[in-house]
Amino acid sequence: MPHFVIDCSENIINLKSPQEIIQKVYNTAEASNLFEKGDIKVRINPFKYYTIGNTQNDFIHIFANIMEGRTAEQKKTMSDSIIKELKTMFPDVPIISINVRDFEKATYCNKSMI
């Protein structure tokens, strides 16, 4: 169920392969023990056109969308772990960030639920 969508500058995938980045986020999210094994989904969107404070500085930002029910502390611990791993992977990238958003169980629907 959890979706991790990685937005980044295009140069990021020149520094490390998309699969390597995706796998790092997947492994770190899985290690949090907040999700069922095999349910984690990770995607990457490299951007060619963007501005960061009117510069072309590299960036990585992850939008984590998860089902409601985890505590703020659990989400913070997971966020910190993902950023620590990416910071190690990309020590020269000036902007690496994440935010976590909760899906509401009452309004979530997928194909298998119909």
Buried (B, 14 or more C-beta within 10 A) or exposed (E): EBBBBBBBBBBBBEBBEBEEBBEBBBEBBBEBEBBEEEEBEBEBEBEEEBEEEEEEBBBBBBBBBBBEEBEEEBBEBBBEBBBEBBEEBBEEBEEBBBEBEEBEEEEEEEEEEE
